[in-house]
């Protein structure tokens, strides 16, 4: 897991200092080293987070192939978990490897199979490969968009990066708000990430999930979709009991593959069904002969538990049951309101987009993980959208459930969650792996009937039944579900009041083309001063925060005055 950038000028040679500036905007994603390649009008940059092969041999950009071993150069962000099996296959075809990385396997697979190599990968990735002979640049993003990739096709150059915040480091790039993207995000900030390619920073495009891009200097980029989940649905057993067995086998194997690491691995354990299933499966797999596989993490018994003492958000009692069951080392982190309030702006800088909720708890738990010496986390993202985990799915017509889940998984809900967790984890150099988003599980999940997901008053039926005997029954059968949220109402009535005042009196709020700045701002100030926010105002509070989010975003990413906003520095 790393940060990647690249520049392809139409004709001008690369300015190495500009390339390094561009690269170092992503230092947080890769604190373990920096690499760069300059080849006339092409420049690749890389910030390394060392996970596999910690030696200098693992540095990127990495060369591979050709008579001199340097025809292809790759800059890579992600993990291909089945790299050991692919390496063995490629060695049988005559390839020779000099590192223990998955990066080199990805490059060799591209040389051997071309773009079809992507279909063989089990993992998450965003990478670029430069062909020095063809003078062509190839970009690829994983099936579900777990790893981010943005690009800018400017008048005299093409550039790409893992995060939007890198582009203002480029000469000739003017940071401006895309007003249409902002308007759509204000209407539905959760859906924008997965339904639009145009980003909120004008001129920047998202490379869509499951897509590739190829470009040569002076030519228009060619976009191609290489993955559509519905094209890869599978035959599942007719008997539900056999479906459960099939799901259990795939899930445990997904966890086994994601335990491959040369550094310590942990998990964010909430006490919910998904995170508890992950933690329990880790313990089960690690307890098998040879630890369940090869190249396993040297240390995996770390569970990081966010605690909200005295509030309805606290799930510690369930998380502790899983800790006792698995023998994990518990790292309890008590949510500190004052500390969190001081990092709201930092979390906006990290997520670099709009979202109808505060992401500072996510940002904070991964900071604690980094402080605890753990670099990789196996987490439960994707399970709710794949298997019908949210309580509102219980009210959906069963004959519409799978189509609705498919949209939430691929477009309207999960993509923004993936973005938030990628940015908040990578803000601290933490790699998040998601067993429930193994492509084999996803294809099986969308091949199952609705009755395998919702039944008997339970959500995620097949997962719960697959984990019978592997996790505590009290947790496996719990019906309550809590999100990883901030106490928004309480904060608006107290700790956020200074930030509210600073934002809604700012020129960007008062002169906004998207709302009645003075009138709305004054009403918010009166309500906040009177501490009159209640739980009945939850939807309004989320809307107000989304608007505040936009103003803070403009200050940080356009005005640059955000370096002193509320005393915080991005």
C-alpha positions in Angstrom: 0.0 0.0 0.0 1.5 3.3 -1.1 1.0 6.6 -2.8 1.6 6.8 -6.6 1.9 9.7 -9.0 2.9 10.2 -12.6 3.3 12.9 -15.3 3.3 12.4 -19.1 4.2 15.6 -20.9 3.2 16.1 -24.5 6.8 16.9 -25.4 8.6 18.8 -22.7 11.1 17.0 -20.5 10.1 16.2 -16.9 11.2 18.7 -14.2 12.5 16.3 -11.5 11.9 18.8 -8.7 8.3 19.2 -9.7 7.9 15.4 -9.8 9.3 15.1 -6.3 7.0 17.8 -5.0 4.1 16.0 -6.6 5.2 12.7 -5.0 5.8 14.1 -1.6 2.2 15.4 -1.3 1.5 11.7 -0.6 4.1 11.2 2.1 1.5 10.1 4.6 0.5 7.2 2.3 4.1 6.0 2.1 6.3 7.0 5.1 8.9 4.3 4.4 10.6 5.8 1.4 10.4 7.8 -1.9 11.3 6.7 -5.4 11.1 8.4 -8.8 11.8 7.6 -12.5 12.4 10.2 -15.1 12.4 9.1 -18.8 12.4 12.2 -21.0 8.8 13.4 -21.0 7.6 10.7 -18.5 7.9 10.8 -14.7 6.7 8.3 -12.2 6.8 8.8 -8.4 6.2 6.6 -5.4 5.8 6.9 -1.7 6.4 3.5 -0.1 4.6 1.8 2.8 6.7 -1.4 3.2 4.5 -4.5 3.7 6.1 -7.2 1.7 9.9 -7.6 1.3 11.0 -4.8 3.6 14.4 -4.6 2.0 15.5 -1.9 -0.5 14.7 -4.4 -3.3 11.0 -3.5 -2.8 11.4 0.1 -3.8 9.2 1.6 -6.6 9.2 2.5 -9.4 10.4 -1.0 -10.2 11.8 -2.2 -13.6 10.9 -5.5 -15.2 11.3 -7.2 -18.6 13.1 -6.5 -21.8 16.6 -7.3 -22.8 18.1 -5.0 -20.1 15.4 -5.8 -17.5 14.2 -2.2 -17.7 11.6 -2.1 -20.5 8.6 -1.8 -18.1 8.5 0.4 -15.0 5.7 0.0 -12.5 4.6 2.3 -9.7 2.1 0.4 -7.6 -0.4 0.9 -4.7 -2.1 -2.1 -3.3 -1.8 -5.8 -2.6 -2.4 -8.8 -4.8 -2.9 -11.5 -2.2 -2.5 -14.5 -4.5 1.0 -13.3 -5.7 2.7 -16.4 -4.4 0.6 -18.7 -6.6 1.0 -16.4 -9.5 4.7 -16.3 -9.0 5.0 -20.0 -9.1 3.0 -20.1 -12.3 5.1 -17.4 -13.9 8.3 -19.1 -12.8 7.1 -22.2 -14.7 6.7 -20.0 -17.8 10.3 -18.8 -17.5 10.1 -15.7 -15.4 12.9 -14.9 -12.9 12.3 -12.8 -9.8 14.8 -10.9 -7.8 12.5 -9.6 -5.0 9.9 -11.0 -2.6 7.3 -8.4 -3.5 3.9 -8.7 -5.2 4.9 -5.6 -7.2 7.3 -7.6 -9.3 4.7 -10.4 -9.8 2.2 -7.8 -11.1 4.7 -6.5 -13.6 5.7 -10.0 -14.8 2.0 -10.9 -15.1 1.4 -7.9 -17.3 4.4 -8.8 -19.5 3.1 -12.4 -19.7 -0.7 -11.9 -20.2 -1.1 -8.2 -21.0 -4.2 -6.5 -19.7 -5.8 -10.0 -19.1 -3.5 -10.3 -16.1 -6.1 -8.3 -14.1 -8.5 -11.2 -14.2 -6.0 -13.3 -12.4 -5.4 -10.9 -9.5 -7.1 -11.4 -6.2 -6.7 -8.1 -4.3 -6.9 -4.4 -4.4 -4.8 -2.1 -6.5 -4.1 1.1 -8.5 -1.0 1.0 -10.6 0.7 2.4 -13.6 3.1 0.7 -16.0 5.3 2.6 -18.4 6.5 0.8 -21.5 9.8 2.5 -22.6 9.8 0.9 -26.0 6.2 1.7 -27.0 6.2 5.0 -25.0 2.8 4.2 -23.6 1.4 4.5 -20.1 -1.1 1.9 -18.7 -3.2 2.6 -15.6 -5.4 0.0 -13.9 -7.8 0.1 -10.9 -9.2 -2.9 -9.0 -12.6 -4.4 -9.5 -14.4 -2.5 -6.8 -12.4 0.7 -6.5 -10.9 -0.1 -3.1 -7.7 1.7 -4.1 -8.1 5.3 -5.5 -6.7 6.7 -8.7 -7.3 10.2 -10.1 -6.1 11.8 -13.3 -5.9 15.2 -15.0 -5.7 15.5 -18.8 -4.4 19.0 -19.1 -3.6 21.1 -22.2 0.1 20.1 -22.3 0.3 17.1 -20.0 -1.4 14.1 -18.4 -1.0 13.4 -14.7 -2.3 10.9 -12.2 -2.2 10.5 -8.4 -3.6 8.4 -5.6 -5.2 11.5 -4.0 -6.6 14.8 -5.3 -4.5 16.8 -2.9 -1.4 16.1 -4.9 -2.4 17.9 -8.0 -2.0 21.5 -6.8 1.7 20.8 -6.5 1.9 20.7 -10.4 2.9 23.7 -12.4 0.0 25.0 -14.4 -2.7 23.3 -12.3 -5.3 25.8 -10.8 -7.2 24.5 -7.8 -10.8 25.3 -8.3 -14.1 24.0 -7.1 -16.2 22.0 -9.7 -19.6 23.6 -8.9 -21.6 21.0 -10.6 -19.9 18.2 -8.7 -20.4 20.2 -5.5 -24.1 20.7 -6.2 -24.6 17.0 -6.8 -22.6 16.1 -3.7 -24.7 18.5 -1.6 -27.8 16.7 -2.8 -26.4 13.2 -2.2 -22.8 13.1 -1.0 -22.8 9.3 -0.4 -23.6 8.5 -4.0 -21.3 11.0 -5.7 -18.2 8.8 -5.4 -19.6 5.9 -7.2 -21.9 7.6 -9.8 -19.7 10.4 -11.2 -16.2 10.4 -12.7 -15.8 14.2 -12.3 -14.2 15.0 -8.9 -15.0 18.0 -6.8 -11.6 19.5 -7.7 -12.2 20.9 -11.2 -10.5 19.1 -14.0 -9.8 16.0 -12.0 -11.4 12.7 -13.0 -11.7 9.4 -11.1 -10.6 6.3 -12.9 -13.7 4.2 -12.3 -13.5 1.0 -10.5 -12.9 -2.0 -12.8 -11.4 0.2 -15.5 -8.1 0.7 -17.3 -6.6 3.7 -19.1 -4.0 3.8 -21.7 -2.3 6.9 -23.1 0.6 8.0 -25.3 1.9 11.6 -25.4 -0.2 13.8 -27.6 -3.1 11.3 -27.8 -6.4 11.1 -26.0 -6.5 8.6 -23.2 -8.4 5.4 -24.0 -10.7 4.1 -21.2 -11.8 0.5 -21.0 -14.0 -1.4 -18.6 -12.4 -4.7 -17.7 -14.7 -5.8 -14.9 -18.4 -6.1 -14.5 -19.5 -8.3 -11.6 -22.7 -9.5 -13.3 -20.5 -11.0 -16.1 -18.8 -13.2 -13.4 -21.7 -14.7 -11.4 -21.3 -18.3 -10.4 -23.4 -21.4 -10.0 -24.3 -21.9 -6.3 -25.8 -25.0 -4.7 -29.5 -25.2 -4.5 -29.6 -26.3 -0.9 -29.1 -23.5 1.6 -26.9 -25.6 3.9 -24.5 -26.2 1.0 -24.5 -22.5 0.2 -23.4 -21.9 3.8 -20.5 -24.4 3.4 -19.4 -22.8 0.1 -19.5 -19.3 1.7 -17.6 -20.4 4.7 -14.8 -21.9 2.6 -14.4 -18.9 0.5 -14.5 -16.5 3.4 -11.9 -18.4 5.4 -9.7 -18.6 2.3 -10.1 -14.8 1.8 -8.9 -14.2 5.4 -6.0 -16.7 4.9 -4.7 -14.8 1.8 -5.0 -11.5 3.6 -2.9 -12.6 6.5 0.1 -12.6 4.1 2.4 -9.8 5.4 6.0 -9.2 6.5 4.7 -6.8 9.2 2.3 -6.9 12.1 -1.4 -7.3 11.3 -4.4 -6.4 13.4 -8.1 -5.6 13.1 -10.5 -2.9 14.0 -13.0 -4.8 16.2 -16.3 -3.0 16.8 -18.2 -6.0 18.2 -20.5 -6.0 15.2 -21.1 -9.1 13.1 -18.7 -8.3 10.3 -15.7 -7.2 12.3 -16.2 -10.1 14.8 -16.4 -12.6 11.9 -13.1 -11.2 10.6 -11.4 -11.4 14.0 -12.7 -14.9 14.7 -11.7 -16.2 11.2 -8.2 -14.8 11.7 -7.9 -16.8 14.9 -9.3 -19.9 13.2 -7.1 -19.7 10.1 -3.9 -18.9 12.2 -4.7 -22.0 14.3 -4.6 -24.3 11.4 -1.4 -26.4 10.5 1.4 -24.1 9.2 -0.7 -21.1 10.3 -3.1 -21.6 7.5 -0.6 -20.7 4.7 2.8 -19.3 3.8 4.2 -15.8 4.2 1.9 -15.1 7.1 2.2 -12.0 9.3 4.7 -12.5 12.1 2.2 -11.0 14.5 -1.6 -10.9 14.0 -3.2 -10.9 17.5 -4.1 -7.2 17.7 -7.7 -6.0 18.1 -8.2 -2.2 18.2 -11.5 -1.4 19.9 -13.1 2.0 19.9 -15.0 2.6 23.2 -17.6 5.3 23.8 -18.2 4.9 27.6 -21.7 5.9 28.8 -23.1 6.3 25.3 -25.4 4.3 23.1 -22.5 4.0 20.6 -20.4 1.8 22.9 -20.1 -1.9 21.8 -17.2 -2.9 24.0 -19.1 -5.7 25.7 -19.5 -7.5 22.4 -15.9 -6.8 21.3 -14.5 -8.2 24.5 -16.4 -11.4 24.0 -14.6 -11.8 20.7 -11.3 -11.0 22.3 -11.8 -13.7 24.9 -12.9 -16.1 22.2 -9.9 -15.5 19.9 -7.1 -14.8 22.4 -6.4 -11.5 20.7 -4.5 -8.7 22.4 -7.1 -6.0 23.0 -6.1 -2.3 22.5 -9.0 -0.3 24.0 -9.2 3.3 22.9 -11.6 5.5 24.7 -13.1 8.1 22.4 -11.9 11.5 23.7 -14.3 14.3 22.6 -11.9 17.1 23.1 -9.1 15.4 21.1 -11.6 14.4 18.3 -13.0 17.9 18.0 -9.5 19.2 17.5 -9.0 16.9 14.5 -12.2 17.6 12.5 -10.4 19.7 10.0 -7.6 17.2 9.8 -10.1 14.5 8.9 -11.6 16.8 6.1 -8.0 17.2 4.8 -7.6 13.4 4.9 -10.9 12.5 3.2 -10.6 15.4 0.7 -14.3 15.2 -0.3 -17.8 15.8 0.9 -19.6 13.3 3.2 -22.8 13.7 5.3 -21.1 12.7 8.5 -17.9 13.3 10.5 -15.1 10.9 9.8 -12.9 11.9 12.7 -13.6 8.7 14.7 -12.3 6.6 11.7 -9.3 8.9 11.4 -8.6 8.6 15.2 -8.8 4.8 15.5 -6.2 4.3 12.7 -4.0 6.8 14.4 -4.1 4.6 17.5 -3.3 1.5 15.4 -0.2 3.2 14.0 0.8 4.3 17.5 0.4 0.6 18.5 2.9 -0.5 16.0 0.5 -2.2 13.6 0.6 -1.4 9.9 -2.1 -3.7 8.4 -5.7 -4.1 9.4 -8.2 -6.7 8.3 -11.6 -5.0 8.5 -15.2 -5.8 7.6 -16.1 -3.4 4.9 -18.5 -4.5 2.1 -20.4 -7.0 4.1 -23.5 -4.8 4.7 -23.9 -3.9 1.0 -23.2 -7.4 -0.2 -25.3 -9.3 2.2 -28.0 -6.9 3.3 -26.6 -5.8 6.6 -28.4 -2.5 7.2 -31.7 -2.8 9.1 -33.6 -0.9 6.4 -33.0 -3.8 4.0 -35.4 -5.8 6.1 -38.2 -3.5 4.8 -37.2 -3.9 1.1 -39.3 -6.3 -1.1 -37.4 -9.5 -1.4 -37.7 -9.6 -5.2 -35.9 -6.2 -5.4 -33.2 -6.9 -2.7 -30.4 -8.1 -4.9 -30.7 -5.3 -7.5 -30.8 -2.7 -4.7 -27.7 -4.3 -3.0 -25.9 -4.3 -6.3 -26.4 -0.6 -6.7 -25.4 0.1 -3.1 -22.3 -2.0 -3.4 -21.1 -0.7 -6.8 -22.4 2.8 -7.0 -24.6 4.6 -4.4 -23.2 3.7 -1.0 -20.1 1.6 -0.6 -17.7 3.6 -2.8 -17.9 6.6 -0.5 -17.3 4.4 2.5 -14.3 2.8 0.8 -12.9 6.3 0.0 -13.3 7.5 3.7 -11.6 4.4 5.1 -8.8 4.5 2.6 -8.0 8.2 3.3 -8.4 8.0 7.1 -6.3 4.9 7.4 -3.6 6.0 4.9 -3.4 9.4 6.6 -1.5 7.4 9.2 0.2 4.9 6.9 -2.2 2.0 7.7 -3.2 -0.6 5.0 -6.8 -1.8 5.3 -7.6 -5.2 3.8 -11.2 -6.4 3.3 -11.9 -10.1 3.2 -15.6 -9.7 2.5 -14.6 -7.9 -0.7 -12.7 -10.8 -2.1 -13.9 -11.0 -5.7 -14.9 -14.7 -5.3 -17.1 -13.9 -2.3 -18.7 -10.9 -4.1 -19.5 -13.0 -7.2 -21.0 -15.7 -5.0 -22.9 -13.1 -2.9 -24.6 -11.7 -5.9 -25.4 -15.2 -7.2 -27.3 -16.0 -4.1 -31.0 -15.5 -3.7 -32.4 -12.9 -1.4 -33.5 -15.5 1.1 -29.8 -16.4 1.8 -29.3 -12.8 3.0 -32.4 -11.8 4.8 -34.3 -14.4 6.8 -35.9 -15.1 10.2 -35.6 -11.5 11.1 -31.8 -11.5 10.6 -29.7 -9.6 8.1 -26.5 -11.3 6.6 -28.0 -14.7 7.2 -25.5 -16.7 5.2 -22.5 -15.1 7.0 -24.0 -15.6 10.4 -24.7 -19.3 9.6 -21.3 -19.7 8.1 -19.7 -18.5 11.3 -21.5 -21.0 13.5 -19.0 -22.6 15.9 -16.3 -20.1 14.9 -17.4 -17.0 16.8 -19.4 -16.3 20.0 -23.1 -17.0 19.5 -24.1 -13.9 21.4 -22.3 -11.8 18.8 -23.2 -13.9 15.9 -26.9 -13.6 16.6 -27.1 -10.0 17.8 -29.7 -7.9 15.9 -28.6 -4.4 17.0 -26.4 -2.5 14.6 -24.5 0.7 15.3 -22.5 2.7 12.8 -19.1 4.1 13.5 -20.5 7.6 14.1 -19.7 10.8 15.9 -22.1 12.3 18.5 -23.1 15.0 16.1 -26.0 16.5 18.0 -24.1 16.7 21.3 -21.2 18.3 19.5 -23.4 20.9 17.8 -24.7 21.8 21.2 -21.2 22.1 22.6 -17.8 21.3 21.4 -18.3 22.2 17.7 -19.8 25.6 18.4 -16.6 27.5 17.7 -16.0 25.7 14.5 -19.7 26.2 13.5 -19.3 30.0 14.2 -16.0 30.2 12.2 -17.5 28.4 9.2 -20.9 29.9 8.9 -19.5 33.5 9.3 -16.8 32.8 6.6 -17.1 34.6 3.3 -17.4 31.3 1.5 -20.5 30.4 3.5 -22.1 33.9 3.3 -21.6 34.2 -0.4 -22.2 30.6 -1.4 -24.2 30.0 -4.6 -25.6 26.8 -3.1 -27.7 28.1 -0.2 -28.9 31.3 1.5 -25.7 32.0 3.3 -26.6 34.8 5.7 -30.1 33.6 6.5 -29.3 30.0 7.0 -26.0 30.8 8.8 -27.8 33.1 11.3 -30.4 30.4 12.0 -27.7 27.8 12.7 -25.8 30.2 15.0 -29.0 30.9 17.0 -29.8 27.1 17.4 -26.2 26.3 18.3 -26.0 29.2 20.9 -29.2 28.0 22.4 -28.0 24.4 22.5 -31.3 23.5 20.9 -30.2 20.7 18.6 -32.1 17.4 19.4 -32.2 13.9 18.0 -35.2 15.0 15.8 -32.7 17.3 14.0 -30.5 14.4 12.9 -31.2 14.8 9.2 -30.8 18.5 9.4 -27.6 18.2 11.3 -26.1 15.9 8.6 -27.1 18.4 5.9 -25.6 21.3 7.9 -22.4 19.4 8.3 -22.2 18.6 4.6 -22.4 22.3 3.8 -19.8 23.1 6.5 -17.7 20.3 4.9 -17.8 22.1 1.6 -16.7 25.4 3.0 -13.9 23.8 5.0 -12.9 21.9 1.8 -12.8 25.1 -0.2 -10.6 26.8 2.4 -8.2 23.8 2.6 -8.0 22.9 -1.1 -8.7 26.2 -2.9 -8.1 29.1 -0.6 -5.2 27.6 1.3 -6.2 29.7 4.3 -7.2 26.4 6.0 -3.7 26.0 7.4 -4.9 28.1 10.4 -8.6 27.1 10.4 -9.6 26.4 14.0 -6.0 26.1 15.0 -5.4 23.0 12.8 -2.8 22.5 10.1 -3.3 19.9 7.3 
